[in-house]
Amino acid sequence: MELFHKIFKSLLGNPEVAIPISPCTFADIIKQFDQPKKEKTSIQVFQDYFYKESMANLEVEMLKLDPYIIFKGYQTWIDNQGVKFCDWVPCVLSPEIYYCCYGKN
């Protein structure tokens, strides 16, 4: 660590420049956990929300470029006489629909 300080001081040419030292012992790191959590300002909360929504919109736009998901579905129905019918049904699903509706039903 001292070697890096000497190198930085020699490169900067000013021995009075203070170089911040990060916690280097386990006790210093543990002491940081005891400090109170920094509260976000309203601007930081707004920025977090804005970035989250921007990334979600970007992901939906990128998913629109992907090919459709094609699979076979299974359908059963009963007619008026009580006869049960079963059939395979072709299904086509857009990837962004799967992304937007996952876990909502």
C-alpha positions as CSV (number, residue, x, y, z in Angstrom):
1,M,0.0,0.0,0.0
2,E,2.8,2.4,0.9
3,L,4.4,1.6,-2.5
4,F,1.3,2.9,-4.3
5,H,1.3,6.1,-2.2
6,K,4.9,6.8,-3.2
7,I,4.2,6.1,-6.9
8,F,1.1,8.4,-6.9
9,K,2.9,11.2,-5.0
10,S,5.8,11.0,-7.5
11,L,3.5,11.1,-10.5
12,L,1.5,14.0,-9.1
13,G,4.5,16.0,-8.2
14,N,2.8,17.4,-5.1
15,P,3.6,15.5,-1.8
16,E,0.8,17.5,-0.1
17,V,-2.0,15.6,-2.1
18,A,-4.0,13.4,0.2
19,I,-4.8,10.0,-1.2
20,P,-8.0,8.4,0.2
21,I,-7.4,5.1,1.9
22,S,-10.1,2.5,1.8
23,P,-10.8,0.1,4.7
24,C,-8.0,-2.4,4.8
25,T,-8.8,-4.5,7.8
26,F,-11.7,-6.7,8.6
27,A,-12.6,-4.6,11.6
28,D,-12.8,-1.5,9.4
29,I,-15.1,-3.3,7.0
30,I,-17.4,-4.5,9.9
31,K,-17.5,-1.0,11.3
32,Q,-19.0,0.3,8.0
33,F,-21.9,-2.1,8.4
34,D,-22.8,-0.5,11.8
35,Q,-23.3,2.9,10.2
36,P,-26.8,4.0,9.5
37,K,-28.2,3.4,6.0
38,K,-28.0,6.4,3.7
39,E,-31.5,7.6,2.8
40,K,-32.1,8.3,-0.8
41,T,-33.2,11.8,-1.8
42,S,-36.4,12.2,-3.8
43,I,-34.3,12.9,-6.9
44,Q,-32.4,9.6,-6.5
45,V,-35.7,7.7,-6.0
46,F,-37.1,9.3,-9.1
47,Q,-33.9,8.5,-11.1
48,D,-34.0,4.8,-9.9
49,Y,-37.7,4.6,-11.0
50,F,-37.0,6.3,-14.3
51,Y,-34.0,4.0,-15.1
52,K,-36.0,0.9,-14.2
53,E,-38.9,1.9,-16.4
54,S,-36.5,2.9,-19.3
55,M,-34.8,-0.5,-19.1
56,A,-38.1,-2.4,-19.0
57,N,-39.3,-0.5,-22.1
58,L,-36.0,-1.2,-23.9
59,E,-36.3,-4.9,-23.1
60,V,-39.9,-5.0,-24.5
61,E,-38.7,-3.2,-27.7
62,M,-35.8,-5.6,-28.1
63,L,-38.2,-8.6,-27.5
64,K,-40.3,-7.3,-30.4
65,L,-37.4,-8.0,-32.7
66,D,-37.2,-11.7,-31.7
67,P,-39.0,-14.4,-33.6
68,Y,-42.4,-15.7,-32.5
69,I,-42.7,-18.7,-30.2
70,I,-44.6,-21.4,-32.0
71,F,-45.9,-24.5,-30.1
72,K,-48.9,-26.9,-30.1
73,G,-51.6,-26.4,-27.5
74,Y,-54.1,-28.8,-26.3
75,Q,-57.8,-28.0,-26.3
76,T,-60.8,-30.1,-24.9
77,W,-64.4,-29.4,-25.2
78,I,-67.7,-31.1,-24.6
79,D,-70.6,-30.9,-27.1
80,N,-74.3,-30.8,-26.3
81,Q,-74.6,-34.6,-26.2
82,G,-71.8,-34.9,-23.5
83,V,-69.2,-36.2,-25.9
84,K,-65.7,-35.0,-25.0
85,F,-63.4,-33.9,-27.9
86,C,-59.7,-33.3,-27.7
87,D,-57.5,-31.6,-30.4
88,W,-54.1,-30.1,-30.9
89,V,-54.2,-26.4,-31.6
90,P,-51.3,-24.4,-33.2
91,C,-50.3,-21.5,-31.0
92,V,-48.1,-18.5,-31.9
93,L,-46.9,-16.2,-29.1
94,S,-45.0,-13.0,-29.4
95,P,-42.0,-12.9,-27.0
96,E,-43.0,-9.5,-25.5
97,I,-46.4,-10.8,-24.6
98,Y,-44.8,-13.7,-22.7
99,Y,-42.5,-11.2,-20.9
100,C,-45.3,-8.7,-20.0
101,C,-47.8,-11.3,-18.8
102,Y,-45.5,-13.7,-17.0
103,G,-46.8,-14.5,-13.5
104,K,-50.0,-12.4,-13.9
105,N,-52.5,-15.3,-14.3
